Amino acid sequence: MENKTLILDLLEWIAARSKPYEEVMDAWRTSCPRQTVWEDTVDAGYVRIQFVAGKQKMVVITERGKEFLDANQRIHA
């Protein structure tokens, strides 16, 4: 996994507090085809987008994402 460190950074950031989708996109989206951190994280099933009634879309870490953080000795809530 080429972006492993960046994926771990993203997961750790989201694990501290679920983030609005727009905030995640502002911080992590890139137009560089070689930097696919967001796409790789979603494709691996480490995060999901949760729709909250009356609120914006939220990005939350999944159990698989927490397990990935644990396996790499990273902190999650």
Secondary structure, DSSP 8 states (H G I E B T S, - for coil): -TTHHHHHHHHHHHHHS-EEHHHHHHHH--S-TT--HHHHHHHTTSEEEEE-TTS-EEEEE-HHHHHHHHHTT----
